[in-house]
Amino acid sequence: MIYFLALLPATALTIAGYLVLYLSARSEGALRTFGRYLGFWAFTLAGLVILGTLFAAAHGPHHCPVFGMHERMHGPWPSEERPEVGSPAGASLPPAPATAPNATAAPTPPPPAPR
């Protein structure tokens, strides 16, 4: 139902296009050419408004994957502590070793075997 509101600007652009074409037909020279282009441009914009409305109505509540950030931009602000999410990503990882072995040094030889 809300898509019927797109008929208002489309109708206004169509009326403006006819008015500009009528006035340009009564003009001469460059003004006539400019008016003709301006009138056709108004008709083109009116058609694009209608096509955009039909496209939006056809997609309904589906979200475009290209503009998927729209929900994140207009959603609630994230809080510092969110218990519904669970623990942070690094909480389940074991602690890092105290010293990391040097990968560029020569390996140390094994201790001699007892006799």
C-alpha positions in Angstrom: 0.0 0.0 0.0 2.9 2.4 0.8 4.2 1.9 -2.7 1.2 3.9 -4.1 2.9 7.0 -2.7 5.5 6.7 -5.5 2.7 7.7 -7.9 2.8 11.2 -6.5 6.4 12.1 -7.7 5.9 10.1 -10.9 2.7 12.1 -11.7 4.4 15.4 -10.8 7.4 14.5 -13.1 5.0 13.5 -15.9 3.1 16.8 -15.6 6.3 18.8 -15.5 7.6 16.9 -18.6 4.4 17.7 -20.6 4.6 21.3 -19.5 8.3 21.6 -20.5 7.6 20.0 -23.8 4.6 22.3 -24.5 6.7 25.4 -23.7 9.7 24.2 -25.7 7.4 23.7 -28.7 6.6 27.3 -28.6 10.3 28.4 -28.3 13.0 28.7 -30.9 16.6 27.7 -31.2 18.7 26.3 -28.4 15.9 26.8 -25.9 13.7 24.5 -27.9 16.3 21.8 -28.0 17.1 22.2 -24.3 13.3 22.0 -23.4 12.9 18.9 -25.5 15.8 17.1 -23.6 14.5 18.4 -20.3 11.0 17.1 -21.0 12.2 13.6 -22.0 14.5 13.6 -18.9 11.4 14.3 -16.7 9.6 11.3 -18.4 12.7 9.1 -17.8 12.8 10.0 -14.2 9.1 9.3 -13.8 9.6 5.9 -15.4 12.5 5.2 -13.1 10.5 6.0 -10.0 7.8 3.6 -11.1 10.4 0.9 -12.0 12.1 1.4 -8.6 8.8 1.0 -6.8 8.0 -2.2 -8.7 11.5 -3.5 -8.0 11.2 -2.8 -4.3 7.7 -4.3 -4.1 8.9 -7.5 -5.9 11.7 -8.0 -3.3 9.4 -7.4 -0.4 11.2 -7.7 3.0 14.3 -9.4 1.5 17.6 -7.7 2.1 20.1 -7.0 -0.5 23.5 -8.8 0.2 25.4 -5.8 -1.2 24.0 -3.4 1.3 24.0 -5.9 4.2 25.5 -3.4 6.5 22.2 -1.5 6.7 21.1 -3.5 9.7 24.3 -2.9 11.5 24.3 0.8 10.8 20.7 1.4 12.0 20.5 -1.3 14.7 21.0 -0.8 18.4 24.4 0.2 19.7 26.5 -2.8 20.8 27.1 -2.9 24.5 30.4 -3.8 26.2 29.1 -6.9 27.9 26.7 -9.2 26.0 26.0 -12.3 28.0 23.7 -13.8 25.3 26.6 -14.1 23.0 28.8 -16.3 25.3 32.5 -16.1 26.1 34.9 -14.1 23.9 36.6 -15.9 21.0 40.0 -16.2 22.7 38.7 -17.4 26.1 38.8 -21.1 25.2 42.3 -21.1 23.8 45.2 -22.4 25.9 47.7 -19.9 27.1 50.7 -19.3 24.8 54.0 -21.0 25.8 56.4 -18.9 27.9 59.3 -19.2 25.4 58.9 -20.0 21.8 61.7 -22.1 20.2 64.0 -20.3 17.9 63.3 -21.7 14.4 66.4 -20.2 12.8 69.0 -21.7 15.3 70.6 -25.1 14.9 68.8 -27.8 16.8 70.5 -28.9 20.1 72.0 -32.4 20.0 70.3 -35.0 22.2 72.0 -35.9 25.5 74.4 -38.8 25.4 72.9 -42.2 26.3 73.9 -43.6 29.7 76.3 -46.6 29.7 
